[in-house]
Amino acid sequence: MAILKLDLGEFDEIDYHLIAIHTSLEDYRLAYFINQKLLVKLSKSDNELQISIKEEAANFSRFLYSDEENLIFWDLIQNKNKIIHIKEQKTNNLFSDVGIETATKVFLVPDFNKVDYFLKIEDNPIINLSEIQMSLKTIAGISTVYVVDVNQIKSKNNLIF
């Protein structure tokens, strides 16, 4: 009888590139400027990424573009967000029933908590990362752009979607 063996290493292969973007631009403005510089058509996705942390959910905005001709898939993903907690205080004074609002920062990829956005590009041999990186650096409002070694990320499961 033949024995079949399943190699799980095939499922661990990383088939995308990740570019970190540091900017103070809003997500829609950044997507607009990337569309102009890289000649892509990133558009807002209704399916935001959601991560649960301490029984709270954080949503991260996402812009997608699928280049069917070249088989390249682009994702612009927000890395930073806030979870707002409202704690009500019950006291017997003038300011009774006042809610105290606190915000907790959450990150899609906590290893890179200084990064504002990630540009995830599905692996394709025709992709020239250095040209993309140079084009992104010319956008006003972007302070730093660099390629991230995906193998060094501890929370890479957050990037599987």
ROLOLO-126112 format. One line per 10 residues: for each residue z, y, x of N, C-alpha, C. Coordinates in steps of 0.05 Angstrom, whole numbers, plus 5000, padded with zeros to 4 digits. Layout:
Z/Y/X/Z/Y/X/Z/Y/X ~ ...;
END
This chain:
5000/4977/5017/5000/5000/5000/5000/5025/5018 ~ 4984/5044/5011/4981/5069/5027/5004/5088/5021 ~ 5013/5101/5042/5035/5121/5039/5022/5149/5042 ~ 5027/5166/5022/5017/5193/5023/5039/5211/5032 ~ 5033/5230/5049/5052/5248/5059/5044/5277/5053 ~ 5063/5292/5042/5058/5320/5035/5070/5338/5056 ~ 5053/5354/5068/5062/5372/5089/5069/5399/5076 ~ 5095/5405/5075/5105/5429/5063/5099/5454/5080 ~ 5091/5450/5104/5085/5472/5122/5061/5488/5112 ~ 5043/5475/5097/5020/5489/5086/5029/5511/5066;
5051/5507/5052/5060/5526/5032/5075/5550/5045 ~ 5083/5547/5070/5098/5568/5084/5080/5588/5098 ~ 5054/5582/5098/5035/5599/5112/5035/5627/5100 ~ 5034/5647/5116/5033/5674/5107/5004/5683/5108 ~ 4993/5690/5085/4965/5697/5083/4960/5726/5076 ~ 4978/5744/5085/4974/5772/5080/4985/5789/5103 ~ 4976/5814/5103/4985/5833/5123/5002/5853/5108 ~ 5021/5865/5122/5040/5884/5110/5041/5909/5127 ~ 5036/5931/5114/5037/5957/5127/5059/5973/5115 ~ 5077/5983/5132/5100/5999/5123/5092/6028/5123;
5100/6042/5102/5093/6071/5099/5119/6087/5094 ~ 5124/6107/5111/5146/6125/5107/5135/6151/5096 ~ 5143/6160/5073/5133/6184/5060/5152/6194/5040 ~ 5149/6220/5033/5165/6232/5012/5148/6235/4987 ~ 5123/6226/4987/5105/6228/4964/5113/6209/4942 ~ 5108/6217/4917/5112/6200/4894/5092/6177/4895 ~ 5098/6155/4882/5080/6132/4883/5052/6137/4873 ~ 5049/6152/4851/5022/6157/4840/5006/6175/4859 ~ 5019/6194/4872/5005/6212/4891/4996/6196/4916 ~ 5014/6179/4925/5007/6163/4948/4984/6144/4942;
4984/6132/4919/4962/6115/4911/4936/6131/4909 ~ 4937/6155/4898/4913/6172/4897/4902/6178/4924 ~ 4919/6185/4943/4910/6192/4970/4899/6167/4985 ~ 4912/6144/4980/4902/6119/4993/4874/6112/4981 ~ 4871/6116/4955/4845/6111/4943/4823/6128/4956 ~ 4829/6154/4962/4810/6172/4974/4804/6163/5003 ~ 4824/6157/5018/4820/6152/5047/4808/6124/5052 ~ 4816/6104/5037/4808/6076/5042/4785/6067/5024 ~ 4777/6084/5006/4756/6078/4986/4762/6053/4970 ~ 4787/6052/4960/4795/6030/4942/4802/6043/4916;
4810/6027/4896/4816/6036/4869/4843/6025/4860 ~ 4864/6033/4874/4891/6024/4866/4897/6036/4839 ~ 4908/6020/4821/4916/6029/4795/4943/6018/4788 ~ 4958/6033/4772/4985/6026/4765/4985/5999/4750 ~ 5003/5982/4758/5006/5956/4744/5029/5957/4724 ~ 5025/5945/4701/5046/5944/4681/5067/5924/4689 ~ 5061/5905/4707/5080/5885/4716/5094/5895/4741 ~ 5116/5910/4736/5132/5919/4758/5148/5895/4770 ~ 5154/5897/4795/5170/5876/4808/5199/5881/4800 ~ 5213/5860/4792/5240/5862/4784/5258/5844/4801;
5280/5855/4811/5299/5840/4827/5326/5845/4815 ~ 5341/5823/4811/5368/5825/4800/5389/5825/4823 ~ 5406/5845/4822/5427/5848/4842/5453/5854/4827 ~ 5472/5837/4831/5499/5840/4818/5496/5845/4788 ~ 5482/5828/4775/5478/5829/4746/5464/5854/4736 ~ 5451/5868/4754/5435/5891/4747/5406/5886/4756 ~ 5387/5898/4741/5359/5894/4748/5348/5920/4760 ~ 5332/5917/4781/5318/5939/4793/5289/5934/4791 ~ 5274/5954/4782/5245/5952/4780/5232/5968/4802 ~ 5211/5957/4814/5196/5970/4835/5167/5973/4826;
5158/5998/4827/5130/6004/4818/5110/5990/4836 ~ 5087/5986/4825/5066/5970/4838/5039/5980/4830 ~ 5021/5983/4850/4994/5991/4845/4976/5970/4857 ~ 4956/5961/4841/4939/5939/4849/4909/5946/4851 ~ 4895/5932/4868/4866/5934/4868/4855/5907/4878 ~ 4836/5897/4864/4824/5871/4871/4794/5876/4877 ~ 4788/5874/4903/4760/5877/4912/4747/5850/4910 ~ 4734/5845/4888/4721/5819/4883/4698/5813/4902 ~ 4684/5833/4910/4661/5829/4928/4669/5819/4955 ~ 4691/5830/4966/4700/5822/4993/4724/5803/4992;
4733/5796/4968/4756/5779/4964/4781/5789/4978 ~ 4786/5815/4975/4810/5828/4986/4827/5838/4963 ~ 4853/5832/4964/4871/5841/4943/4892/5860/4956 ~ 4894/5883/4944/4911/5905/4954/4935/5908/4935 ~ 4959/5912/4947/4983/5918/4932/4998/5941/4945 ~ 5003/5962/4931/5021/5983/4941/5047/5980/4926 ~ 5068/5974/4941/5094/5967/4928/5116/5986/4937 ~ 5131/5995/4918/5154/6012/4924/5176/5995/4937 ~ 5189/6005/4957/5211/5990/4971/5238/5999/4963 ~ 5241/6025/4955/5268/6036/4949/5270/6042/4919;
5293/6038/4909/5299/6045/4881/5329/6048/4878 ~ 5337/6058/4855/5365/6061/4849/5373/6047/4823 ~ 5397/6036/4823/5409/6025/4799/5431/6044/4791 ~ 5429/6054/4766/5449/6074/4757/5469/6060/4739 ~ 5495/6063/4746/5517/6051/4731/5531/6074/4717 ~ 5538/6070/4692/5554/6089/4677/5581/6076/4670 ~ 5602/6087/4681/5629/6077/4677/5644/6097/4660 ~ 5653/6087/4637/5667/6105/4619/5697/6105/4625 ~ 5709/6129/4625/5738/6131/4629/5751/6139/4602 ~ 5772/6125/4596/5788/6130/4572/5813/6144/4580;
5815/6169/4574/5840/6184/4580/5847/6201/4556 ~ 5871/6211/4556/5880/6227/4534/5882/6256/4542 ~ 5859/6268/4549/5858/6296/4556/5832/6308/4546 ~ 5827/6332/4555/5804/6347/4546/5778/6333/4552 ~ 5777/6319/4574/5752/6306/4582/5753/6276/4577 ~ 5763/6269/4555/5765/6240/4548/5737/6230/4541 ~ 5734/6204/4545/5708/6190/4540/5685/6202/4556 ~ 5691/6210/4580/5671/6220/4598/5660/6197/4615 ~ 5634/6195/4617/5622/6174/4633/5617/6183/4661 ~ 5625/6167/4680/5619/6173/4708/5595/6157/4717;
5575/6172/4727/5550/6159/4734/5549/6155/4765 ~ 5544/6130/4773/5541/6124/4801/5514/6111/4805 ~ 5503/6115/4828/5477/6104/4835/5480/6086/4860 ~ 5467/6063/4859/5466/6045/4881/5437/6041/4890 ~ 5433/6045/4916/5406/6041/4927/5400/6011/4930 ~ 5377/6003/4922/5368/5976/4925/5341/5976/4939 ~ 5335/5954/4954/5311/5952/4969/5297/5926/4963 ~ 5271/5927/4960/5255/5903/4957/5257/5885/4982 ~ 5255/5898/5005/5257/5884/5031/5280/5898/5046 ~ 5304/5888/5043/5327/5901/5056/5326/5903/5086;
5310/5886/5099/5307/5886/5128/5295/5913/5137 ~ 5279/5925/5120/5266/5951/5126/5275/5972/5105 ~ 5300/5979/5106/5311/5997/5086/5303/6026/5090 ~ 5289/6033/5112/5279/6060/5116/5251/6063/5105 ~ 5237/6041/5100/5209/6042/5090/5209/6049/5061 ~ 5191/6068/5054/5189/6077/5026/5170/6059/5010 ~ 5147/6051/5022/5127/6035/5008/5115/6015/5028 ~ 5106/5993/5017/5091/5973/5032/5063/5971/5020 ~ 5043/5969/5038/5016/5963/5030/5011/5934/5038 ~ 5009/5916/5018/5005/5888/5023/4975/5882/5019;
4963/5871/5040/4934/5865/5039/4931/5835/5044 ~ 4919/5822/5024/4914/5793/5027/4896/5788/5051 ~ 4902/5768/5066/4889/5762/5091/4859/5757/5087 ~ 4844/5772/5103/4815/5769/5102/4804/5776/5130 ~ 4786/5760/5140/4776/5765/5168/4763/5792/5172 ~ 4753/5804/5151/4739/5830/5155/4758/5854/5155 ~ 4783/5849/5151/4803/5871/5151/4808/5881/5179 ~ 4806/5907/5183/4813/5919/5209/4838/5935/5205 ~ 4861/5924/5212/4887/5937/5207/4890/5963/5222 ~ 4879/5965/5246/4882/5990/5262/4867/6013/5249;
4843/6007/5237/4828/6028/5223/4843/6037/5198 ~ 4854/6018/5183/4870/6025/5159/4894/6041/5167 ~ 4907/6033/5188/4931/6048/5197/4924/6076/5205 ~ 4902/6080/5220/4893/6107/5228/4886/6124/5204 ~ 4873/6112/5184/4865/6127/5160/4890/6136/5145 ~ 4910/6118/5143/4934/6125/5128/4950/6147/5143 ~ 4949/6148/5169/4963/6169/5184/4952/6196/5179 ~ 4927/6198/5170/4915/6224/5165/4923/6236/5138 ~ 4937/6221/5121/4945/6231/5095/4969/6250/5099 ~ 4966/6274/5089/4988/6294/5090/5012/6283/5073;
5035/6284/5084/5059/6274/5070/5069/6247/5080 ~ 5052/6233/5095/5060/6208/5107/5070/6214/5135 ~ 5095/6206/5141/5106/6211/5168/5100/6189/5187 ~ 5102/6164/5178/5098/6141/5196/5085/6118/5182 ~ 5067/6104/5196/5054/6081/5186/5053/6060/5208 ~ 5061/6035/5202/5059/6014/5222/5057/5987/5209 ~ 5046/5968/5224/5042/5941/5214/5068/5926/5219 ~ 5076/5911/5198/5101/5895/5200/5094/5866/5206 ~ 5109/5854/5224/5106/5826/5230/5121/5810/5208 ~ 5105/5799/5190/5117/5786/5166/5134/5762/5173;
5130/5750/5196/5146/5727/5204/5175/5735/5211 ~ 5179/5761/5217/5206/5770/5224/5222/5779/5200 ~ 5211/5779/5176/5225/5788/5152/5242/5765/5142 ~ 5268/5770/5137/5285/5750/5127/5282/5746/5097 ~ 5276/5768/5083/5273/5767/5053/5244/5766/5045 ~ 5227/5751/5058/5199/5750/5051/5193/5738/5024 ~ 5213/5724/5013/5209/5713/4986/5206/5734/4965 ~ 5217/5758/4971/5214/5781/4952/5185/5791/4951 ~ 5169/5783/4971/5141/5792/4972/5122/5771/4961 ~ 5132/5750/4949/5115/5730/4937/5114/5736/4907;
5090/5744/4898/5086/5750/4870/5057/5746/4863;
END
